[in-house]
Amino acid sequence: GISPKRLVSETELPFIKIMIQKRHILIHNGGIVDQQYLDLSGDSSVRLDERISVRSNEAKRFIENVRVMAANLLDNVEYGFEER
């Protein structure tokens, strides 16, 4: 049978967006906030030139969201991207 659709909650999307941008700024800018980070992330908790951090609870929440997105992708590959 077809497994139920596994979707990330719409309420998680702003968080996922911030985490993807945090990863980018950590890798490419030494964790220092630049204007592009502010523009793309929508993160209002930091200021320009401030060093960002990722708390363990954020990392765990992000990993869980990525797990759900990956499972959804695998479901869609397996079932041919059919609308269920």
VODREN-947041 format. One record per atom (N, C-alpha, C): residue number from 0; residue in three letters; atom name; x, y, z. Coordinates in pm, 1 decimal, decimal comma. Layout:
N
> NUM_ALA_CA_X_Y_Z
...
% end
This chain:
84
> 0_GLY_N_80,9_-118,4_0,0
> 0_GLY_CA_0,0_0,0_0,0
> 0_GLY_C_85,6_125,4_0,0
> 1_ILE_N_21,5_234,3_-23,2
> 1_ILE_CA_91,3_362,6_-27,0
> 1_ILE_C_99,9_417,9_113,8
> 2_SER_N_219,3_458,0_152,6
> 2_SER_CA_236,8_513,9_286,7
> 2_SER_C_180,1_655,5_290,9
> 3_PRO_N_141,4_702,7_409,2
> 3_PRO_CA_86,3_838,0_418,9
> 3_PRO_C_191,9_942,3_381,8
> 4_LYS_N_143,1_1051,3_327,6
> 4_LYS_CA_231,6_1160,5_287,8
> 4_LYS_C_295,5_1221,7_412,5
> 5_ARG_N_426,5_1235,7_410,0
> 5_ARG_CA_498,2_1294,7_523,2
> 5_ARG_C_540,8_1434,5_482,9
> 6_LEU_N_482,9_1531,9_545,5
> 6_LEU_CA_510,9_1670,5_510,1
> 6_LEU_C_562,8_1746,5_630,5
> 7_VAL_N_649,9_1841,8_603,2
> 7_VAL_CA_695,4_1933,6_706,8
> 7_VAL_C_582,3_2033,0_730,7
> 8_SER_N_555,8_2062,3_855,4
> 8_SER_CA_451,7_2158,4_889,9
> 8_SER_C_484,4_2296,3_832,8
> 9_GLU_N_382,5_2363,9_781,3
> 9_GLU_CA_400,6_2499,8_727,5
> 9_GLU_C_462,2_2592,3_832,4
> 10_THR_N_431,9_2567,3_958,5
> 10_THR_CA_484,3_2653,4_1065,3
> 10_THR_C_635,1_2636,9_1082,7
> 11_GLU_N_691,2_2528,8_1029,1
> 11_GLU_CA_835,3_2504,1_1039,4
> 11_GLU_C_914,6_2573,5_928,6
> 12_LEU_N_847,2_2619,3_824,0
> 12_LEU_CA_918,3_2674,4_708,4
> 12_LEU_C_1005,6_2795,8_741,1
> 13_PRO_N_958,2_2893,9_820,0
> 13_PRO_CA_1048,1_3005,0_854,9
> 13_PRO_C_1172,1_2957,9_931,6
> 14_PHE_N_1155,1_2861,3_1021,2
> 14_PHE_CA_1267,6_2805,9_1096,8
> 14_PHE_C_1367,8_2737,5_1003,3
> 15_ILE_N_1316,9_2657,2_910,6
> 15_ILE_CA_1403,7_2587,6_814,8
> 15_ILE_C_1480,7_2688,7_731,2
> 16_LYS_N_1413,5_2793,7_688,5
> 16_LYS_CA_1478,6_2898,4_608,5
> 16_LYS_C_1594,4_2962,1_686,8
> 17_ILE_N_1570,4_2993,9_812,5
> 17_ILE_CA_1675,3_3052,3_896,8
> 17_ILE_C_1790,9_2954,3_913,0
> 18_MET_N_1760,4_2827,3_938,0
> 18_MET_CA_1866,5_2729,7_960,8
> 18_MET_C_1952,0_2707,7_836,6
> 19_ILE_N_1890,0_2707,3_720,2
> 19_ILE_CA_1966,7_2693,3_595,9
> 19_ILE_C_2059,3_2812,9_579,2
> 20_GLN_N_2010,0_2931,9_610,3
> 20_GLN_CA_2093,1_3051,3_599,7
> 20_GLN_C_2201,1_3054,1_708,6
> 21_LYS_N_2168,4_3004,5_828,8
> 21_LYS_CA_2269,9_2996,6_935,2
> 21_LYS_C_2383,5_2905,3_891,4
> 22_ARG_N_2349,3_2792,2_832,9
> 22_ARG_CA_2452,2_2700,4_784,3
> 22_ARG_C_2541,2_2770,8_683,2
> 23_HIS_N_2480,1_2844,0_592,9
> 23_HIS_CA_2556,0_2915,3_490,2
> 23_HIS_C_2652,4_3016,8_553,4
> 24_ILE_N_2603,4_3094,3_649,0
> 24_ILE_CA_2685,1_3199,4_710,4
> 24_ILE_C_2795,4_3138,4_797,6
> 25_LEU_N_2767,9_3024,6_860,7
> 25_LEU_CA_2871,0_2957,2_940,5
> 25_LEU_C_2983,3_2904,9_850,9
> 26_ILE_N_2948,1_2847,6_737,5
> 26_ILE_CA_3047,0_2788,7_647,0
> 26_ILE_C_3122,9_2896,2_569,6
> 27_HIS_N_3052,0_2997,5_521,3
> 27_HIS_CA_3111,0_3091,1_425,9
> 27_HIS_C_3151,4_3226,1_483,7
> 28_ASN_N_3108,8_3256,6_606,8
> 28_ASN_CA_3138,4_3389,2_661,4
> 28_ASN_C_3182,8_3382,5_807,9
> 29_GLY_N_3229,4_3267,5_849,1
> 29_GLY_CA_3279,5_3252,7_985,1
> 29_GLY_C_3175,7_3278,9_1092,8
> 30_GLY_N_3047,7_3266,2_1057,3
> 30_GLY_CA_2941,2_3286,0_1154,8
> 30_GLY_C_2903,4_3431,2_1178,4
> 31_ILE_N_2962,2_3522,5_1100,5
> 31_ILE_CA_2933,5_3665,8_1117,7
> 31_ILE_C_2820,2_3707,3_1023,6
> 32_VAL_N_2716,3_3765,3_1080,8
> 32_VAL_CA_2597,4_3805,8_1004,6
> 32_VAL_C_2633,6_3914,8_904,6
> 33_ASP_N_2592,5_3893,1_780,5
> 33_ASP_CA_2605,9_3996,6_678,5
> 33_ASP_C_2466,3_4037,0_630,6
> 34_GLN_N_2461,1_4136,5_545,3
> 34_GLN_CA_2331,0_4187,4_499,9
> 34_GLN_C_2253,6_4081,3_422,2
> 35_GLN_N_2323,5_4000,8_345,0
> 35_GLN_CA_2255,5_3895,5_268,4
> 35_GLN_C_2185,6_3797,0_362,2
> 36_TYR_N_2253,6_3761,7_473,0
> 36_TYR_CA_2190,5_3672,8_571,3
> 36_TYR_C_2061,5_3735,4_623,3
> 37_LEU_N_2067,9_3861,4_661,6
> 37_LEU_CA_1949,5_3929,5_714,0
> 37_LEU_C_1837,5_3932,3_611,1
> 38_ASP_N_1872,7_3959,9_485,1
> 38_ASP_CA_1772,3_3968,7_378,6
> 38_ASP_C_1709,0_3833,0_349,1
> 39_LEU_N_1790,4_3728,3_343,2
> 39_LEU_CA_1740,8_3597,6_301,8
> 39_LEU_C_1676,6_3517,1_414,0
> 40_SER_N_1724,1_3534,7_535,8
> 40_SER_CA_1677,4_3449,5_645,3
> 40_SER_C_1549,1_3499,1_711,1
> 41_GLY_N_1530,4_3629,9_714,0
> 41_GLY_CA_1418,4_3684,9_790,2
> 41_GLY_C_1442,8_3678,7_940,5
> 42_ASP_N_1564,9_3648,4_980,5
> 42_ASP_CA_1601,3_3635,3_1121,8
> 42_ASP_C_1611,2_3775,0_1184,1
> 43_SER_N_1519,2_3804,5_1275,2
> 43_SER_CA_1519,2_3935,8_1340,6
> 43_SER_C_1585,3_3930,7_1478,3
> 44_SER_N_1643,6_3814,9_1512,6
> 44_SER_CA_1704,1_3800,6_1645,2
> 44_SER_C_1851,7_3838,7_1646,6
> 45_VAL_N_1908,0_3870,9_1530,6
> 45_VAL_CA_2049,6_3907,6_1522,1
> 45_VAL_C_2065,2_4037,7_1443,9
> 46_ARG_N_2183,4_4099,1_1461,1
> 46_ARG_CA_2214,5_4224,1_1390,7
> 46_ARG_C_2335,8_4204,1_1301,2
> 47_LEU_N_2351,9_4295,8_1209,9
> 47_LEU_CA_2464,7_4296,3_1118,4
> 47_LEU_C_2596,0_4286,9_1196,2
> 48_ASP_N_2687,2_4206,6_1148,9
> 48_ASP_CA_2821,5_4186,1_1205,6
> 48_ASP_C_2822,1_4110,1_1338,3
> 49_GLU_N_2708,1_4064,1_1383,3
> 49_GLU_CA_2701,9_3982,7_1505,5
> 49_GLU_C_2736,8_3838,4_1470,1
> 50_ARG_N_2797,0_3766,2_1562,8
> 50_ARG_CA_2826,2_3623,3_1540,8
> 50_ARG_C_2702,5_3542,0_1578,1
> 51_ILE_N_2661,7_3454,6_1487,6
> 51_ILE_CA_2546,6_3368,6_1515,9
> 51_ILE_C_2593,5_3240,4_1582,9
> 52_SER_N_2500,0_3172,8_1644,2
> 52_SER_CA_2525,9_3041,2_1701,2
> 52_SER_C_2405,7_2952,7_1671,6
> 53_VAL_N_2426,4_2824,1_1685,9
> 53_VAL_CA_2318,1_2727,2_1669,7
> 53_VAL_C_2309,6_2649,0_1799,4
> 54_ARG_N_2195,5_2659,3_1866,4
> 54_ARG_CA_2174,5_2586,5_1991,0
> 54_ARG_C_2143,6_2439,9_1960,8
> 55_SER_N_2172,0_2352,7_2055,2
> 55_SER_CA_2152,0_2209,2_2031,7
> 55_SER_C_2005,7_2177,7_2002,2
> 56_ASN_N_1912,9_2247,2_2068,1
> 56_ASN_CA_1771,5_2220,0_2040,4
> 56_ASN_C_1734,1_2262,7_1897,7
> 57_GLU_N_1798,5_2367,8_1846,4
> 57_GLU_CA_1775,1_2409,0_1707,7
> 57_GLU_C_1829,9_2303,6_1611,6
> 58_ALA_N_1948,2_2254,0_1641,0
> 58_ALA_CA_2009,3_2151,6_1554,9
> 58_ALA_C_1921,4_2027,2_1550,4
> 59_LYS_N_1873,2_1983,0_1665,0
> 59_LYS_CA_1787,2_1864,4_1671,1
> 59_LYS_C_1657,0_1887,0_1595,1
> 60_ARG_N_1596,8_2003,9_1612,4
> 60_ARG_CA_1471,8_2037,2_1541,8
> 60_ARG_C_1496,4_2040,1_1391,4
> 61_PHE_N_1607,7_2099,0_1348,2
> 61_PHE_CA_1639,3_2106,8_1206,2
> 61_PHE_C_1664,0_1967,6_1148,3
> 62_ILE_N_1738,0_1884,5_1221,0
> 62_ILE_CA_1764,2_1747,4_1175,1
> 62_ILE_C_1633,6_1670,7_1157,7
> 63_GLU_N_1541,8_1686,7_1249,9
> 63_GLU_CA_1411,7_1619,0_1238,0
> 63_GLU_C_1336,8_1667,5_1113,9
> 64_ASN_N_1340,0_1797,9_1087,4
> 64_ASN_CA_1274,4_1850,6_967,7
> 64_ASN_C_1339,4_1795,9_840,8
> 65_VAL_N_1471,5_1789,3_838,6
> 65_VAL_CA_1542,5_1735,2_722,3
> 65_VAL_C_1506,9_1587,3_703,6
> 66_ARG_N_1495,7_1513,9_814,6
> 66_ARG_CA_1457,7_1372,6_806,7
> 66_ARG_C_1320,5_1357,5_740,8
> 67_VAL_N_1224,7_1440,7_781,2
> 67_VAL_CA_1089,9_1434,0_723,2
> 67_VAL_C_1093,2_1471,6_574,7
> 68_MET_N_1170,6_1576,9_540,4
> 68_MET_CA_1180,9_1616,2_399,4
> 68_MET_C_1243,2_1504,2_316,3
> 69_ALA_N_1345,3_1438,2_369,3
> 69_ALA_CA_1410,4_1328,8_297,1
> 69_ALA_C_1315,2_1210,8_279,8
> 70_ALA_N_1240,2_1177,7_384,2
> 70_ALA_CA_1143,1_1068,3_374,9
> 70_ALA_C_1037,0_1100,7_270,9
> 71_ASN_N_992,7_1225,5_266,8
> 71_ASN_CA_893,8_1267,8_168,4
> 71_ASN_C_951,2_1253,8_27,6
> 72_LEU_N_1076,0_1297,0_9,1
> 72_LEU_CA_1139,7_1283,6_-121,6
> 72_LEU_C_1147,8_1136,8_-163,7
> 73_LEU_N_1189,9_1050,8_-71,6
> 73_LEU_CA_1198,8_908,1_-103,1
> 73_LEU_C_1061,5_849,4_-135,0
> 74_ASP_N_959,6_890,5_-59,5
> 74_ASP_CA_823,1_845,5_-89,4
> 74_ASP_C_784,7_884,5_-231,2
> 75_ASN_N_815,9_1008,8_-267,8
> 75_ASN_CA_777,8_1057,6_-400,1
> 75_ASN_C_854,8_987,1_-510,7
> 76_VAL_N_981,1_956,5_-486,8
> 76_VAL_CA_1058,1_880,9_-585,8
> 76_VAL_C_996,9_742,5_-602,4
> 77_GLU_N_967,8_679,8_-489,5
> 77_GLU_CA_912,5_543,2_-492,1
> 77_GLU_C_775,3_538,3_-556,8
> 78_TYR_N_692,5_639,7_-531,1
> 78_TYR_CA_555,5_635,7_-579,0
> 78_TYR_C_531,5_727,6_-698,8
> 79_GLY_N_638,2_779,0_-759,2
> 79_GLY_CA_624,8_851,6_-884,0
> 79_GLY_C_566,9_990,3_-873,7
> 80_PHE_N_584,2_1057,8_-761,4
> 80_PHE_CA_538,3_1195,7_-743,3
> 80_PHE_C_389,0_1211,6_-771,9
> 81_GLU_N_313,9_1108,7_-740,5
> 81_GLU_CA_168,8_1117,0_-759,6
> 81_GLU_C_108,2_1195,1_-643,6
> 82_GLU_N_5,0_1272,7_-675,2
> 82_GLU_CA_-67,7_1345,0_-570,1
> 82_GLU_C_-152,9_1243,3_-496,6
> 83_ARG_N_-135,8_1241,9_-361,6
> 83_ARG_CA_-214,4_1146,8_-283,3
> 83_ARG_C_-307,4_1221,4_-191,7
% end
